[in-house]
Amino acid sequence: MKHIAFLFILTAMLLCSCGANTTASEITAEMAYEGVNNYCHSAYDWSIAKENPSIMYVQMGEETDSAYQVVFRSYTGAFVNFYVDKISGTTRMEEYVPTLDVRNESGTINLFDYLEKK
């Protein structure tokens, strides 16, 4: 009887752990881009880019096992790198000014706050 109970518990644990590897809330590259793009359009003034749209943009950067990089280029020539955690959606921002070779941490956002609900 002990063996059957042990086998039942072991089977239940294995079945529960298999589903833990795949989460419905995992961030995709498309979600990372959409959320950062929405944030940038709400936080920055894009009116200067109406005359010259190539002066400001958002584009995907590098990808690691744990994060996506999304890059915003300002009309000033500065870049803001957004590092989106693939699991939590926590997004770290780092501003880089190439002309001064200066990097600064500039805060965090929750990507889910900038994704449209479907």
N, C-alpha and C positions, 0 to 999 in steps of 0.2 A: 504494500500500500504506500509506503514511504517513497518507493521508486516511481510510482505512477504520479504522485503529487509533485515530486521533484522534476520529473519529465514535463509535466504540465506547466509548471512555473518557468522552467528553462525555455520551453517552446514559446510561451507568452512573452518572455523577455526578448527573445530573438525576433519575433514578429514585430514588436514595438520598436526595436532598435533599427530595423530595416527601413521603416518609414521616416525615421529621424534624419536620414542622410539627404532627403530631398524635401525642401521647404517650399511652400507655395509663395512665400514672400521674398524669395531670392531675387535680387536686382539683376535685370538684364542690361546689356549695353544700351539698348534703345531707351529703357527707363532712365538710365543715368543721363543720357543726352537730353531727353525731354525735360527732366526735372531741373537740370542745371540751366538749360536754355530758358525755361520759364522763370527761374530765379533771376537770371541775368537781365531778362527783359523787364522784370519788375523792379530790380534794384538799381539799374544803370540807365542813364539818359541816352536813348538811341537816336534822338532827333538829329544829331550831327551826322549820323550815318545815312540819312535820307538822300543827301547829295552824292555820297560816295559809299555805297553799301560794303565795299571790301575793307573799309577802315576799321570796322568792328565785326567780330564773328565769334561763333562758338563752334568748336570741333572736337572730335574724339582724339584722345592722346593714347598713351600706352596702357596696356592692361597687364595686371599681375594676377596671381592666383586669388588674391583677396580683395582687389580694388580695381576700379576703372578710373582713368584719368580723363577729365574733360577740361579743355582749355578755352578760356575766354580772352580775346584780345580787345583791349580798349583802344579808342581813337588816340589816346596819349602814347601808345606804344607799349604800355604795360600789359603784362599777362597775369591772369589769375588762374592758377591750376587748382582744379577741384578733384579731390581724391575721394571717390564714392565707395564706401565699404559694401561689398556685394551681398552681405547678409543683413546688416542692420539698416543700411541706408544713411548712416551717419556720414556726412560729407565734410571733410577738412579742406579749408581754403588756404592757399599760399600765393601771395602776390610776388611777382618778379618784375623788376624794372631793369631791362637789359642795358640801357644807357648808363646806369649807375652801378650795375652789377649788384643789386640789393635784393634780398629775399626776406619777406616777412610773413609770419603766420597771420592770417587775417580773420580767423574765426571758424565756426562750424555751422552747418545747417542740417536739418533733417530732410532728406530728399523727398520723403512721402508728403511733406507740406507743400511741395511744388509739382506734384503729379496730379493730373486731372483724374477725377473719379469716374470710372466707366461703369 
